Amino acid sequence: MASKGTRYSEEQIIRILKEVEGGTSVAEVCWKYGVSEQTVYRWRRLAG
């Protein structure tokens, strides 16, 4: 699991967002990758 403050590459962010789109809950993805739900929602907003 990633430590706090780890920056993700664009490819990693896309992969994480695809997991959420594929039906994995945001909470589960956040736990798996060590990011906050707010971060995931921000990535989604920025991804368009």
C-alpha positions in Angstrom: 0.0 0.0 0.0 1.2 3.5 -0.8 2.4 5.8 1.9 0.8 9.1 2.6 2.1 11.8 0.2 2.9 9.5 -2.6 2.2 11.0 -6.0 0.6 8.8 -8.6 1.4 9.0 -12.3 -1.3 9.8 -14.8 -1.4 6.1 -15.8 -1.9 5.0 -12.2 -4.7 7.5 -11.6 -6.5 6.3 -14.8 -6.2 2.7 -13.6 -7.6 3.6 -10.2 -10.5 5.5 -11.7 -11.3 2.5 -14.0 -11.5 0.3 -10.9 -14.2 2.6 -9.5 -16.0 2.7 -12.9 -15.8 -1.1 -12.9 -17.9 -1.3 -9.8 -15.3 -1.3 -7.0 -16.5 1.0 -4.2 -14.7 4.3 -3.8 -14.0 3.4 -0.1 -12.4 0.1 -1.1 -10.2 1.8 -3.8 -9.2 4.4 -1.2 -8.2 1.8 1.3 -6.3 -0.2 -1.3 -4.2 2.7 -2.6 -4.0 4.8 0.5 -5.7 7.9 -0.8 -8.7 9.8 0.5 -12.1 9.7 -1.0 -11.8 13.4 -1.7 -8.7 12.7 -3.8 -10.6 10.1 -5.9 -13.5 12.5 -6.5 -11.0 15.3 -7.4 -9.3 13.0 -9.9 -12.7 12.1 -11.4 -13.7 15.8 -11.7 -10.3 16.6 -13.4 -10.5 13.6 -15.7 -13.8 15.1 -17.1 
